[in-house]
Amino acid sequence: MINNYETVIIFSPVLGEDDLNKAVKKYKKLLQDHDATIVEERNWGLKQLAYPIMAKSNGIYYIIEFTVDTQAIAKLEVEYKRDENILRFLTTALDKYGIEYNDKRRAGLVGKERKNRAASSTQTTEA
């Protein structure tokens, strides 16, 4: 059964840009080998952690939204656990509300884009 998923990966902050891209490419290839469709990927960058993990107080957050057969998730998570550059990960199945929210966010209807769009439309109507 094919479902929509979103996985958040927190990579070690000591990874360079090339190493991060190589790791992400590895997991994307693993997903594509299981006939996954990658809907979106976002690099949130370096963020402060709420508590230290493996003696690190920062981590590089990366999010991948995809559709895949449910059997591939177990294999993906085993690979996450084997990678010593991953501090934490969380893969969640998206329900219809999560999918709808992500679609709206990509269209710029929620979040900062919405505020920017509203602010620019009020400036054009005043002029």
ROKOL-665123 format. One record per residue (C-alpha): residue number from 0; x, y, z. Coordinates in nm, 2 decimals. Each point is the difference from the previous one (the first is absolute). Example, Ala and Ser with C-alpha at 12.3 -4.5 7.8 and 13.67 -1.06 7.14 Angstrom:
! ROKOL-665123
[pt 0 [1.23 -0.45 0.78]];
[pt 1 [0.14 0.34 -0.07]];
***
This chain:
! ROKOL-665123
[pt 0 [0.00 0.00 0.00]];
[pt 1 [0.14 0.34 -0.10]];
[pt 2 [-0.02 0.28 0.25]];
[pt 3 [0.13 0.35 0.04]];
[pt 4 [0.29 0.04 0.25]];
[pt 5 [0.21 0.28 0.13]];
[pt 6 [0.34 -0.07 0.17]];
[pt 7 [0.20 0.24 0.20]];
[pt 8 [0.37 -0.08 0.04]];
[pt 9 [0.23 0.18 0.23]];
[pt 10 [0.36 -0.04 -0.12]];
[pt 11 [0.31 0.07 0.20]];
[pt 12 [0.11 0.36 -0.01]];
[pt 13 [0.36 -0.09 -0.10]];
[pt 14 [-0.11 -0.12 -0.34]];
[pt 15 [0.12 0.22 -0.29]];
[pt 16 [-0.23 0.11 -0.28]];
[pt 17 [0.14 -0.28 -0.23]];
[pt 18 [-0.04 -0.27 0.26]];
[pt 19 [-0.36 0.11 0.07]];
[pt 20 [-0.09 0.00 -0.37]];
[pt 21 [0.16 -0.34 -0.04]];
[pt 22 [-0.20 -0.14 0.30]];
[pt 23 [-0.33 0.15 -0.13]];
[pt 24 [0.07 -0.14 -0.35]];
[pt 25 [0.05 -0.34 0.15]];
[pt 26 [-0.33 0.00 0.18]];
[pt 27 [-0.18 0.14 -0.30]];
[pt 28 [0.14 -0.28 -0.22]];
[pt 29 [-0.11 -0.26 0.26]];
[pt 30 [-0.35 0.14 -0.02]];
[pt 31 [0.00 0.01 -0.38]];
[pt 32 [0.13 -0.36 -0.01]];
[pt 33 [-0.33 -0.09 0.18]];
[pt 34 [-0.20 0.20 -0.26]];
[pt 35 [-0.06 0.30 0.22]];
[pt 36 [-0.10 0.33 -0.13]];
[pt 37 [0.17 0.29 0.17]];
[pt 38 [-0.25 0.28 0.04]];
[pt 39 [0.22 0.26 0.16]];
[pt 40 [0.32 0.04 0.20]];
[pt 41 [0.11 0.28 0.22]];
[pt 42 [0.32 0.08 0.17]];
[pt 43 [-0.08 0.19 0.32]];
[pt 44 [0.37 0.04 0.08]];
[pt 45 [0.18 0.01 0.33]];
[pt 46 [-0.23 0.03 0.30]];
[pt 47 [0.04 0.00 0.38]];
[pt 48 [-0.12 -0.32 0.15]];
[pt 49 [-0.23 0.00 0.31]];
[pt 50 [0.25 -0.23 0.18]];
[pt 51 [0.34 -0.14 -0.09]];
[pt 52 [0.01 -0.31 -0.21]];
[pt 53 [0.32 -0.20 -0.01]];
[pt 54 [0.18 0.30 0.16]];
[pt 55 [-0.12 0.24 -0.28]];
[pt 56 [-0.22 0.30 0.07]];
[pt 57 [-0.07 0.08 -0.37]];
[pt 58 [-0.12 -0.21 -0.30]];
[pt 59 [-0.07 0.04 -0.37]];
[pt 60 [-0.37 -0.05 -0.07]];
[pt 61 [-0.10 -0.15 -0.33]];
[pt 62 [-0.36 -0.09 -0.10]];
[pt 63 [-0.11 -0.23 -0.28]];
[pt 64 [-0.37 -0.05 -0.10]];
[pt 65 [-0.07 -0.30 -0.22]];
[pt 66 [-0.24 -0.27 -0.10]];
[pt 67 [0.10 -0.36 0.03]];
[pt 68 [-0.12 -0.35 0.08]];
[pt 69 [-0.01 -0.06 0.38]];
[pt 70 [0.25 -0.29 -0.01]];
[pt 71 [0.28 0.24 -0.11]];
[pt 72 [-0.03 0.20 0.32]];
[pt 73 [0.15 -0.27 0.22]];
[pt 74 [0.30 -0.03 -0.24]];
[pt 75 [0.05 0.37 -0.01]];
[pt 76 [0.00 0.03 0.38]];
[pt 77 [0.25 -0.28 0.03]];
[pt 78 [0.24 0.20 -0.22]];
[pt 79 [-0.07 0.31 0.22]];
[pt 80 [0.10 -0.20 0.31]];
[pt 81 [0.32 -0.12 -0.16]];
[pt 82 [0.12 0.35 -0.10]];
[pt 83 [0.21 0.15 0.28]];
[pt 84 [-0.04 0.35 -0.15]];
[pt 85 [-0.38 -0.01 0.09]];
[pt 86 [-0.08 0.13 0.35]];
[pt 87 [-0.37 -0.07 -0.02]];
[pt 88 [-0.27 -0.06 -0.26]];
[pt 89 [-0.38 -0.02 -0.01]];
[pt 90 [-0.21 -0.14 -0.28]];
[pt 91 [-0.37 0.07 0.01]];
[pt 92 [-0.29 -0.11 -0.22]];
[pt 93 [-0.19 0.31 -0.12]];
[pt 94 [-0.38 -0.01 0.02]];
[pt 95 [-0.22 0.20 -0.23]];
[pt 96 [0.03 0.31 0.21]];
[pt 97 [0.38 -0.02 0.00]];
[pt 98 [0.01 -0.04 -0.37]];
[pt 99 [-0.24 0.29 -0.05]];
[pt 100 [0.21 0.22 0.23]];
[pt 101 [0.32 -0.08 -0.18]];
[pt 102 [-0.17 0.08 -0.34]];
[pt 103 [-0.12 0.33 0.13]];
[pt 104 [0.35 0.08 0.15]];
[pt 105 [0.16 -0.08 -0.34]];
[pt 106 [-0.25 0.23 -0.17]];
[pt 107 [0.09 0.28 0.24]];
[pt 108 [-0.34 0.01 0.18]];
[pt 109 [0.13 -0.05 0.35]];
[pt 110 [0.30 0.11 0.20]];
[pt 111 [0.24 0.29 -0.09]];
[pt 112 [-0.09 -0.01 -0.37]];
[pt 113 [-0.36 0.08 0.09]];
[pt 114 [0.10 0.29 0.22]];
[pt 115 [0.23 0.13 -0.28]];
[pt 116 [-0.27 -0.04 -0.26]];
[pt 117 [-0.26 0.18 0.22]];
[pt 118 [0.24 0.29 0.07]];
[pt 119 [0.09 0.04 -0.36]];
[pt 120 [-0.37 0.00 -0.11]];
[pt 121 [-0.09 0.27 0.25]];
[pt 122 [0.29 0.22 -0.13]];
[pt 123 [-0.11 -0.03 -0.36]];
[pt 124 [-0.36 0.09 0.09]];
[pt 125 [0.12 0.31 0.19]];
[pt 126 [0.21 0.12 -0.29]];
***
